[in-house]
Amino acid sequence: MSGENISGFRHPGDVDVRSFKLITAVGQIIDIQPITTEFNIYQSITEHYLQCDLVINDSLGLLNTINIDKNSDVQGGFSGGDVLAVSYKTNDGSLKYNSHFFSLYELSDRTRVEDKSEAYILSGISLEAYPAALNKISRAYGGESGSEVSGMVSSVLGEFMDSRNIKDTHETLRTLSGVRVVKENDIEDTVGKQKFILPNLSVDDSIDFFTKEAVSVDNTPYFFFYENSNGFNFKSIGSLTSQEVKQKYQFEVSNATGAYKNDGKQPEDNEAFNIVSFDVVKQGNFLDNLESGMFRTKTIHLDVLKKNKREAIYSYEKQFPRFKGLQKFRIPGGDVQESSVVRMSLSRKGHDSDALFTDESPAPKKYTETLSQGEGFMNHIFNSQIDVAIPGDSELNVGDIVYLKIPPATNLKEQDGNEDKYLSGKYLVINLRHKLLDGTDQMSTFLECVKDTGVKQ
């Protein structure tokens, strides 16, 4: 949330809900904001789609007022074909509205509160999830000479999640609800020509397969495909950690004073940027790092056509300088000399330049060559985790970098104004929840964040 233009802003978490409408399967438009007692939007770096749930306190008999298609024998009420159109933002004049269409796929926990009142939960997912679930992919990708995995991901996205039918559906829903949803997809380039045959995989399984096989331009083979408030994203862990800090947040205690003075980013003592609460989930686990092969891994590559093998050793100490970390320090333990993980993989390295295989035009996988490096980098970035609650900020998304300033837990006056050198620092947001319509005019944002090391030794 910008600290420079706060037109309409009244207090931390102030939210502007422009639209909150139920569009039934038969086209009824119902404003359900008055009977909604809580609404949550979920983002995750490991999930393909946005999801939501809303708690309804209903004394109007909503489910019995939804019309049925009288020309069919399908029951009325909640059908799974209903859509929630929502548009909201932090009440800051500089921000755009986050607008979404959610297909409501589940009704659960229906409870009679009083004789003439009931409560229940409706769960929703981005409407692109429905056509993705309905389709299978059985085809070859890459052609005769191979192509980049990023192009394959773009092809699947364009065919099933950003198709003409999806756009027409968006336009129809816009006409009915007045909510306009525009998604800006961000697909990161990959390297290496690849050829694959997908054997009747679902759309989501196909994307997961491509994500596993992708290698970034800096040879990091760890990608995520996820949706945030802007659209669909296909990003490597290295590109995410290389971003600039999106926003700074601080935890104030009773004897703390000021924060981030004169940095030009936000007003001093602006409560909108305060951390309400935090919970340290993990701050390093040496045994997990050791057993996962973070520090040292051996891979045995088998070439069954040439009938030979080769061994490759991944070493954290050697690879660390290539990591695009959030902080600049190493994690202790990287000097171990034994490999706790030994892998075996099939390899065709060098076949593309071998005259013996010219007619076949092979495209050797880079993934098997860089897997240990990618997993080592991932374990490095996910070394520490903290859960944070902040005043609602609709501008934040999973995949963003935030800086958290947390003071040390001490009564020593000489440490007043300092920051805990292990808890503070740059974090990658991996999960996010916006909570609103909970009986107040405020929104709260809950973050799950990870980082590698402290900001100081």
MITORMAR-218904 format. One record per atom (N, C-alpha, C): residue in three letters; x, z, y. Coordinates in steps of 0.02 Angstrom, whole numbers, plus 50000, padded with zeros to 5 digits. Layout:
# MITORMAR-218904
ALAXZY;...
//
This chain:
# MITORMAR-218904
MET500425000049940;MET500005000050000;MET500445000050062;SER500324995450105;SER500734994950165;SER500645001150209;GLY501205003350238;GLY501175008950284;GLY501105006750355;GLU501065000150367;GLU501064997550435;GLU500364995950461;ASN499914993850417;ASN499244991950438;ASN498754995750395;ILE498455000850422;ILE497985004950382;ILE497295004950414;SER497094998950436;SER496424998150466;SER495895000250415;GLY495455004650434;GLY494925007050390;GLY495125012850347;PHE495775014350345;PHE496035019750303;PHE495815026550331;ARG495565030850288;ARG495335037450310;ARG495725043150278;HIS495895042450214;HIS496265047750179;HIS496595044650117;PRO497085048050088;PRO497415045350030;PRO496925043549974;GLY496995037749946;GLY496555035549892;GLY495905032549915;ASP495795032049980;ASP495185029050006;ASP495105022049977;VAL494525020449949;VAL494415014149914;VAL493815010549943;ASP493865004049945;ASP493324999649968;ASP493074995549908;VAL492474997049883;VAL492174993349828;VAL491684988349857;ARG491874982049855;ARG491464976849886;ARG490904974549840;SER491034974649775;SER490524972249728;SER490614975849661;PHE490044977649630;PHE490054980749565;PHE489394979049531;LYS489374973049500;LYS488744970349476;LYS488774968549402;LEU488224970049369;LEU488134968049300;LEU487774961349298;ILE488064956449263;ILE487754949949253;ILE487564949549180;THR486924949849165;THR486704949949096;THR486764943049065;ALA486714942948998;ALA486794936648961;ALA486274931448981;VAL485714933649009;VAL485194928949030;VAL485184928049106;GLY485694930449141;GLY485774928949211;GLY485484933949260;GLN485254939749237;GLN485034944849284;GLN485634947849322;ILE485544949349385;ILE486064952449425;ILE485834959449443;ILE486214964449421;ILE486024971449431;ILE486604975249462;ASP486494978349519;ASP487004982649550;ASP487004989349514;ILE487524990649476;ILE487534996849436;ILE488005002149465;GLN488245001049525;GLN488675006049556;GLN488325012749565;PRO487685012849584;PRO487355019349594;PRO487295023649531;ILE487305020549472;ILE487235024449410;ILE487895025049372;THR488445022749402;THR489105023349371;THR489435029749395;THR489645033949348;THR489955040349366;THR490715040349357;GLU490975035049327;GLU491705034149324;GLU491855027149301;PHE492355024149332;PHE492565017349314;PHE493325017249310;ASN493595014649255;ASN494315014249245;ASN494515007049229;ILE495065004749260;ILE495364998349244;ILE496054999749216;TYR496204996549159;TYR496834997749124;TYR497264991449124;GLN497904992549138;GLN498414987249130;GLN498964989949085;SER499244985549044;SER499804987449001;SER500274981548993;ILE500904983048995;ILE501404977848987;ILE501414975148916;THR501094978648869;THR501074976448800;THR500394973648779;GLU499934972948826;GLU499264970348812;GLU499154963748849;HIS498824959048816;HIS498724952448846;HIS498204952448901;TYR497744957248901;TYR497174956848947;TYR497064963548983;LEU496774963049042;LEU496514968949075;LEU495924971649035;GLN495834978249036;GLN495254981249004;GLN494954986349051;CYS494344988249037;CYS494004993149080;CYS493514997149038;ASP493315002749065;ASP492735006349039;ASP492365009549097;LEU491715010249090;LEU491305013349141;LEU490815018149109;VAL490755023949139;VAL490285029049115;VAL489645028349155;ILE489095027449120;ILE488435026449151;ILE488005032649141;ASN487705035049195;ASN487205040349191;ASN486535037249210;ASP486135035849161;ASP485565031349169;ASP484905035049161;SER484525035249215;SER483835037849211;SER483345032249230;LEU483595026049232;LEU483175020349250;LEU482985016049190;GLY483235017949131;GLY483095013949072;GLY483405007049076;LEU484035006649099;LEU484365000249110;LEU484354995849048;LEU484534998648991;LEU484594994648931;LEU483924991548911;ASN483374994948928;ASN482724992248910;ASN482444987448962;THR482794986749019;THR482564981949069;THR482934975349065;ILE483464975049024;ILE483824968749016;ILE483394964048976;ASN483254958249004;ASN482814953448972;ASN483124950548909;ILE482704948148865;ILE482924944748805;ILE482764937348811;ASP483094933448770;ASP482934926348766;ASP482334925748720;LYS481754924448750;LYS481144924348710;LYS481104918448663;ASN481574913648669;ASN481574907948625;ASN482014908948563;SER482274915148555;SER482694916448497;SER482474922948465;ASP482764924448406;ASP482604930648372;ASP483154935848382;VAL483564934948434;VAL484094939748449;VAL483804945448491;GLN484014951648474;GLN483744957348510;GLN483984957248583;GLY483614960748625;GLY483794961248695;GLY484264967148706;GLY484264969748768;GLY484714975248785;GLY485444972948787;PHE485894977448774;PHE486604975848774;PHE486754970848718;SER487094965448735;SER487184960048686;SER487914958148675;GLY488374960348716;GLY489064958048711;GLY489184951748751;GLY488644948948778;GLY488714943048821;GLY488644944748895;ASP488614951148911;ASP488544953348980;ASP489224953749013;VAL489234952849079;VAL489854952649117;VAL489814957449176;LEU490364961049188;LEU490424965249247;LEU490844961549298;ALA490564960649359;ALA490934957649414;ALA491114963149463;VAL491764964149473;VAL491994969649516;VAL492504967149565;SER492464969749626;SER492944968049679;SER493084974349719;TYR493714976349723;TYR493894982649756;TYR494594982149784;LYS494774986849827;LYS495454987449851;LYS495544994249884;THR496164996449891;THR496315002049933;THR496105000150004;ASN495795004950040;ASN495505003350105;ASN496055002550158;ASP496424997050151;ASP496984995450195;ASP496874988250217;GLY496854987150282;GLY496694980550308;GLY497184975150289;SER497784977050267;SER498294972050249;SER498234969650177;LEU497814972750137;LEU497794971250065;LEU497214966650048;LYS497314962649995;LYS496784958449970;LYS496374962349918;TYR495764959949906;TYR495344963049854;TYR495594961049785;ASN495574965749739;ASN495664964249668;ASN494984962549639;SER494894956549615;SER494244954249589;SER494314952149517;HIS493854954549475;HIS493894953249403;HIS493204952049373;PHE493194948149320;PHE492614947449276;PHE492794950549209;PHE492414955549188;PHE492524958649123;PHE491934957149076;SER492084954549017;SER491574953948965;SER491474960748934;LEU490854963248936;LEU490704969848908;LEU490564969148834;TYR491024971748793;TYR490994970448721;TYR490764976448680;GLU490724982448710;GLU490534988248670;GLU490124993148711;LEU489614995948679;LEU489235001548706;LEU489335007348657;SER489555013148683;SER489715018748639;SER489525025448671;ASP489555030548631;ASP489445037548654;ASP488795038248693;ARG488265035148667;ARG487615035648700;ARG487305042448685;THR487205046348738;THR486995053348731;THR486405054748777;ARG485895058148752;ARG485335060048794;ARG485535066348833;VAL485595065648899;VAL485795071248942;VAL485205075848956;GLU484645072848975;GLU484025076348984;GLU483475072348951;ASP482855074848955;ASP482315071248921;ASP482255064048945;LYS482375062949009;LYS482285056249037;LYS482925053549069;SER483485055549041;SER484125053149066;SER484625052949009;GLU485045047849009;GLU485555047148957;GLU486215044748987;ALA486755045948951;ALA487415043648972;ALA487715039548915;TYR488115034548934;TYR488455030548884;TYR489055027148917;ILE489485024348875;ILE490085021048899;ILE490055013648882;LEU490195009448930;LEU490265002248920;LEU491005000448925;SER491254996648877;SER491954994548877;SER491994987048887;GLY492484984948927;GLY492544977848942;GLY493264975448938;ILE493334968848935;ILE493984965548931;ILE493934959048970;SER494484956648996;SER494484950349033;SER494134945048992;LEU493714941049024;LEU493284936448986;LEU493694931148948;GLU494334930148966;GLU494754925348929;GLU494874927648858;ALA494764934148843;ALA494884936648776;ALA494394933748725;TYR493794931948747;TYR493294929348700;TYR493494922548672;PRO493634917348714;PRO493844910948685;PRO494494911548646;ALA494944916148666;ALA495564917048629;ALA495414919648559;ALA494914924048553;ALA494744926848487;ALA494394921748443;LEU494064916848473;LEU493674912048435;LEU494084906248407;ASN494684905248433;ASN495064899248416;ASN495684900848374;LYS495864896148331;LYS496474896348291;LYS496914890448311;ILE497574891348303;ILE498044885948319;ILE498404883848256;SER498334877648237;SER498684874648180;SER498994868148204;ARG499604868448227;ARG499924862348254;ARG500674863648262;ALA501024858248274;ALA501744858648287;ALA501874858748362;TYR502374862548382;TYR502594862848452;TYR503324860848455;GLY503494857148506;GLY504194855348517;GLY504354848048508;GLY503914844348473;GLY504044837248463;GLY504664835948421;GLU504944830048427;GLU505514828148386;GLU506164831448408;SER506244832448474;SER506874835048499;SER506844842348519;GLY506254845448514;GLY506174852448533;GLY506014853348606;SER505754859148624;SER505604860648694;SER505674868248705;GLU505664870248769;GLU505744877248785;GLU505114881248766;VAL505214887448746;VAL504654891748727;VAL504194892948786;SER504464893248847;SER504044894348906;SER503534888748914;GLY503734882548897;GLY503254877048899;GLY502704877648847;MET502874880348789;MET502364881548737;MET501874886848759;VAL502124892148790;VAL501674897448815;VAL501214894648869;SER501494890548913;SER501084887448966;SER500554883048936;SER500714879548882;SER500234875048850;SER499654879048820;VAL499804884548785;VAL499274888748756;VAL498854891948811;LEU499184894348863;LEU498824897348918;LEU498344892448951;GLY498594886348963;GLY498174881348995;GLY497584879048952;GLU497684878948886;GLU497164876448841;GLU496624881648827;PHE496814888048823;PHE496344893048800;PHE496164898348851;MET496594899648901;MET496474905048948;MET496384902649020;ASP496574896549033;ASP496504893649100;ASP496224886649095;SER495764885849048;SER495484879249033;SER494944877349083;ARG494714871249078;ARG494174868949120;ARG493534873049107;ASN493414874649044;ASN492824878649027;ASN492864885649059;ILE493454888749058;ILE493544895249089;ILE493424894749164;LYS493694889649195;LYS493604888849268;LYS492874887549285;ASP492524883749243;ASP491814882549256;ASP491414889049248;THR491604893149199;THR491274899649191;THR491394904049252;HIS492004904149277;HIS492154908049337;HIS491724905649396;GLU491654899149402;GLU491264896449458;GLU490524898349451;THR490254898149390;THR489564900249379;THR489464907549396;LEU489924911749374;LEU489874918849388;LEU489964920249462;ARG490374916249495;ARG490444917049568;ARG489784915549603;THR489454910349581;THR488814908549611;THR488304914149602;LEU488314917249543;LEU487824922549529;LEU487984929149564;SER488624930849569;SER488814937449593;SER489124937649663;GLY489364931949686;GLY489714931849750;GLY490444934049744;VAL490684935449684;VAL491374937549673;VAL491794931549652;ARG492344930449687;ARG492794924849671;ARG493424927549639;VAL493574925149579;VAL494164927349542;VAL494654921449538;VAL495254922549564;VAL495784917549561;VAL496384920749529;LYS496644917749476;LYS497224920649441;LYS497834916349453;GLU498374919749474;GLU499014916449486;GLU499484918249428;ASN499564913549382;ASN499964914849322;ASN500704913849336;ASP501114918149306;ASP501834918049319;ASP502194917549251;ILE502454911649236;ILE502794910349172;ILE503534909349186;GLU503944913849160;GLU504664913449170;GLU504974908149124;ASP505444904449150;ASP505794899349110;ASP506204902549055;THR506234899148998;THR506664901148943;THR507194895848931;VAL507664897348888;VAL508184892448871;VAL508174891048796;GLY508434885248778;GLY508474883448707;GLY507894879048686;LYS508054873548654;LYS507544869048627;LYS507334871548558;GLN506674872348550;GLN506414875048488;GLN505864870548460;LYS505774871048394;LYS505234867448360;LYS504894872348312;PHE504234872748318;PHE503864877348276;PHE503234873948248;ILE503014876348190;ILE502354874448163;ILE501954880848156;LEU501394881248191;LEU500984887248188;LEU500444886348134;PRO500414890748085;PRO499964889948028;PRO499304893748036;ASN498854890948076;ASN498184893948083;ASN498224901048112;LEU498614901848165;LEU498664908348198;LEU498134908848253;SER497914914848267;SER497484915948324;SER497874914548388;VAL497524913748442;VAL497844912448506;VAL498314918248524;ASP498074924348516;ASP498474930148534;ASP499074930848487;ASP498984929548423;ASP499554929848377;ASP500054924348393;SER499824918548415;SER500274913148433;SER500704915148493;ILE500384918248543;ILE500764920548602;ILE501264925848582;ASP501074930448537;ASP501534935548514;ASP502134932348478;PHE501994927048440;PHE502534923548405;PHE503024920448455;PHE502754917048505;PHE503184913948556;PHE503574919248595;THR503244924748609;THR503574930248646;THR504174932748606;LYS504094933248541;LYS504644935548498;LYS505224930648497;GLU505074924248500;GLU505584919048494;GLU505914917248560;ALA505644919548616;ALA505894917448682;ALA506554920748698;VAL506984916948733;VAL507624919448757;VAL507684917548831;SER507854922448872;SER507894921248944;SER508534917548962;VAL508584915549025;VAL509174911849048;VAL509804916149045;ASP509724922849044;ASP510314927149038;ASP510394929648966;ASN510084925948918;ASN510154927248847;ASN509874933948825;THR509364936348860;THR509004942448839;THR508374940248803;PRO508284942048739;PRO507714939448701;PRO507114944148699;TYR506984947848751;TYR506424952448750;TYR505934950648806;PHE505364947748787;PHE504854945548835;PHE504214949448824;PHE503814949548877;PHE503134952448875;PHE502644947248901;PHE502064946948869;PHE501504943048895;PHE500954947948911;TYR500744948248974;TYR500264953248995;TYR499874950749056;GLU499304953949069;GLU498904952349128;GLU498924958249176;ASN499004956749240;ASN498924961849291;ASN498394959449341;SER498344962649398;SER497814960949445;SER497894953949474;ASN498484951049469;ASN498604944449496;ASN498464938849446;GLY498564940149382;GLY498474935049332;GLY498894936449270;PHE499014931049231;PHE499404931849169;PHE500144930849184;ASN500554934649147;ASN501274934749158;ASN501644934149092;PHE502194930349094;PHE502644929649037;PHE503344931049066;LYS503594937149055;LYS504194939349090;LYS504674942749043;SER505314941749055;SER505834945149016;SER505964952049046;ILE506214956549004;ILE506364963249028;ILE506894963049083;GLY507364958249078;GLY507884957749129;GLY507614955749197;SER507144951149198;SER506854949049262;SER506434954649293;LEU506114958649252;LEU505714964249278;LEU506154969549309;THR506694971249275;THR507134976549301;THR507544974249361;SER507574967649373;SER507964965049429;SER507564964849494;GLN506924966549492;GLN506514966249552;GLN506704971649603;GLU506504970349664;GLU506564975349717;GLU506044980749707;VAL506164986649735;VAL505684992149731;VAL505044990249769;LYS504474990849735;LYS503834989149765;LYS503604994649813;GLN503695000949793;GLN503475006449835;GLN503855012849816;LYS503915017449864;LYS504235023849852;LYS503715029349854;TYR503785034149808;TYR503325039849806;TYR503745046149799;GLN503485051649826;GLN503845057849826;GLN503395063549802;PHE503705068449772;PHE503345074549752;PHE503515080049802;GLU503015082649836;GLU503115087849886;GLU502955094649855;VAL503405099449865;VAL503255106349847;VAL503145110249911;SER502935116449905;SER502725120249963;SER503275121050015;ASN503905121249993;ASN504445122250040;ASN504835115850055;ALA504555110150033;ALA504895103750046;ALA504695101150114;THR505145097550145;THR505005094850212;THR505195087450214;GLY504725083450243;GLY504875076450256;GLY505065072650193;ALA505185066150201;ALA505425061950147;ALA505515054950172;TYR506015051550148;TYR506135044450163;TYR506135043250238;LYS506485047350275;LYS506485046750347;LYS506865040450368;ASN506585037050417;ASN506925031450449;ASN507085025750402;ASP506715024950348;ASP506855019350304;ASP506435013250321;GLY505965014050368;GLY505555008350390;GLY505035006150341;LYS504985009450284;LYS504505007250233;LYS503815010350242;GLN503785016450268;GLN503135019850272;GLN503175025550323;PRO502615027750348;PRO502615033150397;PRO502865039650367;GLU503215043650406;GLU503435050050382;GLU502825054450368;ASP502875058350315;ASP502335063050295;ASP501675059450281;ASN501705053250258;ASN501095049650240;ASN500885051850170;GLU500325055350166;GLU500115058150101;GLU499925052750051;ALA499805046650074;ALA499625041250028;ALA500195039749981;PHE500805041849998;PHE501385040349956;PHE501655046549921;ASN501255051749918;ASN501445057849883;ASN501245057349809;ILE501665060249767;ILE501485061049696;ILE501035067149690;VAL500445066149661;VAL499985071749652;VAL500225076349596;SER500435073349541;SER500695077249484;SER501115072649442;PHE501545075749400;PHE501945071649354;PHE502075075649291;ASP502215071949237;ASP502345074949172;ASP502915071149139;VAL503465074549126;VAL504035071249094;VAL503905070749019;VAL503785064748996;VAL503635063648925;VAL504265063648883;LYS504785060548909;LYS505415060048872;LYS505975059148921;GLN506525062548910;GLN507115061448951;GLN507715060648905;GLY507705055248868;GLY508235053748821;GLY508125056848754;ASN508305053148701;ASN508275055648633;ASN508855052548595;PHE509395056348589;PHE510005053548560;PHE509895051348488;LEU509525055148449;LEU509415053448379;LEU509025046948373;ASP508495046148413;ASP508125039848412;ASP508575033948432;ASN508965034948484;ASN509415029548505;ASN509915027748450;LEU510165032848416;LEU510645031648362;LEU510325027948304;GLU509735030248283;GLU509405027248224;GLU509135020348238;SER508965018848301;SER508685012348319;SER509215006948324;GLY509855008848321;GLY510385003948328;GLY510545002248400;MET510345006448446;MET510475005148516;MET511225004648531;PHE511625008848498;PHE512335009148514;PHE512755004048475;ARG512545002748413;ARG512944998248371;ARG512504995448314;THR512514988948305;THR512124985648253;THR512534979948222;LYS512474979248157;LYS512794973648123;LYS512264968848097;THR512364962548109;THR511914957348084;THR512294952548039;ILE512034951547979;ILE512324946847931;ILE511914940347934;HIS512214935047957;HIS511874928647963;HIS512034924447901;LEU511514922347866;LEU511584918347805;LEU511404911047819;ASP511844906647803;ASP511724899447808;ASP511654896847737;VAL511034896247713;VAL510924894447643;VAL511084887047629;LEU511064882847681;LEU511214875747671;LEU511964874547666;LYS512354878247706;LYS513084877647702;LYS513394882647654;LYS512974887147628;LYS513174892247580;LYS513754896547607;ASN513634899247666;ASN514124903947694;ASN513764909347733;LYS514144914147755;LYS513874919547795;LYS514374921447849;ARG514124924747900;ARG514554927547952;ARG514234934047976;GLU514644938448001;GLU514414944848025;GLU514514945348101;ALA514024948248134;ALA514064949248207;ALA513934956548222;ILE514354959448264;ILE514284966448283;ILE514044966948355;TYR513494970348365;TYR513264971848433;TYR513524978748452;SER513834979148511;SER514104985448536;SER513814986848605;TYR513504992648612;TYR513214994748676;TYR513754994948730;GLU514344997548713;GLU514884998048762;GLU515084991248789;LYS515104986248746;LYS515314979548768;LYS514754975948804;GLN514134976948784;GLN513574973248813;GLN513314976448877;PHE513444982948887;PHE513154986448945;PHE513284982949011;PRO513894980349025;PRO514004977049090;PRO513554971149102;ARG513254968249050;ARG512804962549058;ARG512084964649070;PHE511934971049057;PHE511244973449065;PHE511064973649139;LYS510454971649154;LYS510184972349222;LYS509784978849225;GLY510144984349227;GLY509824990849224;GLY509504992849290;LEU509104998149286;LEU508785000849346;LEU509265005249386;GLN509655009249350;GLN510195013049380;GLN510865010349354;LYS511415012949377;LYS512065009949362;LYS512445013449306;PHE512165018649277;PHE512545022649229;PHE512375020949157;ARG512855022549113;ARG512765021649041;ARG512405027749012;ILE512115026748954;ILE511815032248916;ILE512345035148870;PRO512425041748867;PRO512945044748824;PRO512845042848751;GLY513405041848717;GLY513385040448645;GLY513585033348627;GLY513735029248677;GLY513865022248665;GLY514525020648631;ASP514945025848618;ASP515595024548588;ASP515605025548512;VAL514995025848481;VAL514975026648408;VAL515285020548374;GLN515605021648317;GLN515975016348284;GLN515635013648221;GLU515105016848199;GLU514745014648139;GLU514075011648158;SER513865006548120;SER513225003248133;SER512675006848095;SER512195009648131;SER511645013148099;SER511105008348075;VAL511115002148100;VAL510634997148080;VAL511024990948056;VAL510854988447997;VAL511144982247971;VAL510574977447958;ARG510604971647990;ARG510084966547982;ARG510354960647942;MET509894956947913;MET510074950747879;MET509584945347902;SER509844939647921;SER509414934347946;SER509674927547924;LEU509224922747919;LEU509414915847905;LEU509624912547969;SER510134908447965;SER510414905348025;SER510564897948013;ARG510454894048065;ARG510654887048063;ARG511094885448123;LYS511454890448145;LYS511894889548202;LYS512404884048189;GLY512454879348236;GLY512924873848230;GLY512644867748194;HIS512054868248164;HIS511774862548128;HIS511584856848175;ASP511414858448238;ASP511214853248284;ASP511794848848304;SER512414851048295;SER512994846948311;SER513374844648250;ASP513084845848191;ASP513394843848128;ASP513114837148106;ALA513544832148095;ALA513324825448076;ALA512934825448010;LEU513044830447969;LEU512694830847905;LEU511944831547914;PHE511734834447971;PHE511024835847982;PHE510734831548039;THR511064826148057;THR510844822048113;THR510134819548104;ASP509974816948045;ASP509314814148034;ASP508754819348041;GLU508924825548029;GLU508424830948031;GLU508284833348102;SER508774832548147;SER508724835048217;SER508514842348219;PRO508904846848189;PRO508714853948189;PRO508784857048258;ALA508404862348268;ALA508444866248331;ALA508564873548312;PRO509194875548304;PRO509344882448283;PRO509054887548331;LYS508804893048304;LYS508514898248344;LYS509054902348378;LYS508944903648443;LYS509394908148479;LYS509184915448469;TYR508554916348451;TYR508284923148445;TYR508684927448396;THR508854924548338;THR509214928448287;THR509914930248310;GLU510194926348357;GLU510864927648382;GLU510874933248434;THR510314934348468;THR510304938948525;THR509824944748516;LEU509524945448456;LEU509024950648444;LEU509304957648456;SER509884959048430;SER510164965848437;SER510304967448510;GLN510544962548547;GLN510664963648618;GLN510014965148655;GLY509484961448639;GLY508834962548672;GLY508554969348657;GLU508584971348593;GLU508314977848575;GLU508734983548604;GLY509394982448608;GLY509814987548640;GLY509644988448713;PHE509514982848747;PHE509314983148818;PHE508644986648826;MET508174985048782;MET507514988348785;MET507584995848776;ASN507964997948726;ASN508055005148715;ASN508395008448774;HIS508845004848806;HIS509175007448866;HIS508675008648922;ILE508235003748936;ILE507755004348990;ILE507215009548974;PHE507035010248911;PHE506505014848891;PHE506775021748872;ASN507365023448896;ASN507685029748878;ASN507295035848902;SER507005035348961;SER506615040948990;SER505915038549009;GLN505425042949002;GLN504735041249022;GLN504435046949060;ILE504065045149113;ILE503715050049153;ILE503015047449169;ASP502515051749165;ASP501825049949184;ASP501685052949253;VAL501405048849297;VAL501335050749367;VAL500615049349390;ALA500335053949429;ALA499685052849462;ALA499815052349537;ILE499545047149568;ILE499625046049640;ILE498945044349671;PRO498875045049737;PRO498265042449769;PRO498195034949754;GLY497585032749746;GLY497455025849725;GLY497825020649766;ASP498155016049732;ASP498515010649764;ASP498365004149726;SER497895000249752;SER497684994149717;SER498214988849716;GLU498734989549756;GLU499264984549759;GLU499754985149701;LEU499764990849668;LEU500234991949613;LEU499994988449549;ASN500474986049509;ASN500334982849446;ASN500844984949394;VAL500674984149330;VAL501184984949279;VAL501714979549289;GLY502324981149272;GLY502874976549284;GLY503204977549351;ASP502914981749395;ASP503214983249460;ASP503764988549453;ILE504204988649502;ILE504724993849506;ILE504524998649562;VAL504525005149547;VAL504385010249597;VAL504975015049599;TYR505055018349656;TYR505565023549662;TYR505205030249669;LEU505365034849625;LEU505075041549626;LEU505595046549650;LYS505425050249702;LYS505865055449727;LYS505555062149708;ILE505915065849665;ILE505675072349640;ILE506205077549655;PRO506025082949689;PRO506525088049706;PRO506725092049644;PRO507315095149646;PRO507525099349590;PRO507095105649586;ALA507025108349526;ALA506645114549516;ALA507115120449527;THR507175122549590;THR507635127849606;THR507405131449669;ASN507625137749676;ASN507495141649737;ASN508095141749784;LEU508635138249765;LEU509245138249805;LEU509135134249869;LYS509235137449926;LYS509105134149990;LYS509575128250002;GLU510175128649974;GLU510645123249987;GLU510435116749953;GLN509935117049908;GLN509685110949876;GLN509035108449906;ASP508795111849959;ASP508195109449994;ASP508315102350019;GLY507825098050008;GLY507885091150031;GLY508245086549983;ASN508555089449930;ASN508885085349880;ASN508375082649831;GLU508585078049789;GLU508155075449736;GLU508475076849669;ASP508055078149619;ASP508295079149551;ASP508635072649529;LYS509285073149515;LYS509665066949503;LYS509495063649436;TYR509155067149391;TYR508965064149328;TYR508235061949326;LEU507795065349364;LEU507085063349366;LEU506955058049419;SER507315058349474;SER507215053449527;SER507545046849508;GLY507335041549543;GLY507635035049532;GLY507135029549527;LYS507385023549510;LYS506965017649501;LYS506655017649431;TYR506005016249429;TYR505635016049366;TYR505265009349359;LEU505175007249296;LEU504755001449280;LEU504075004049258;VAL503545001549289;VAL502855003549271;VAL502644999649209;ILE502505003149154;ILE502314999749091;ILE501575000349076;ASN501245005549100;ASN500525006249092;ASN500235008949157;LEU499625006949172;LEU499315008849236;LEU498565009449227;ARG498275014449260;ARG497535015249260;ARG497305016849330;HIS496825012849355;HIS496485014349417;HIS495815017649400;LYS495695023449430;LYS495065027049418;LYS494685027649483;LEU494055025449483;LEU493645025749543;LEU492915026749524;LEU492485027249575;LEU491765028249566;LEU491625034549525;ASP492005039849539;ASP491935046049501;ASP491545051349540;GLY491115049149585;GLY490725053749626;GLY491035055049693;THR491625052049705;THR491955052549771;THR492065045549797;ASP492315045149859;ASP492485038549887;ASP493225037349882;GLN493545040449833;GLN494265039749823;GLN494415036349757;MET495025033549754;MET495285030649693;MET495935034349676;SER496055035349612;SER496685038249588;SER497025033049544;THR497685033049546;THR498075028449505;THR498545032549461;PHE498545031049396;PHE498965034549348;PHE499465029649319;LEU500105031549321;LEU500645027149300;LEU501015030149241;GLU501215025849194;GLU501705027549144;GLU502335023449161;CYS502885026949174;CYS503485023549199;CYS504075025249153;VAL504545020449148;VAL505145021549108;VAL505755019749150;LYS506315022749132;LYS506945020949163;LYS507525022749116;ASP508115020649136;ASP508705021549094;ASP509045028249104;THR509355029249164;THR509755035149176;THR509585038249243;GLY509955043449261;GLY509865046649326;GLY510175042449381;VAL510045044549443;VAL510305040949501;VAL511005043349518;LYS511205049249491;LYS511875051849503;LYS512135054749437;GLN512795055249431;GLN513085058049370;GLN512995065649369;
//
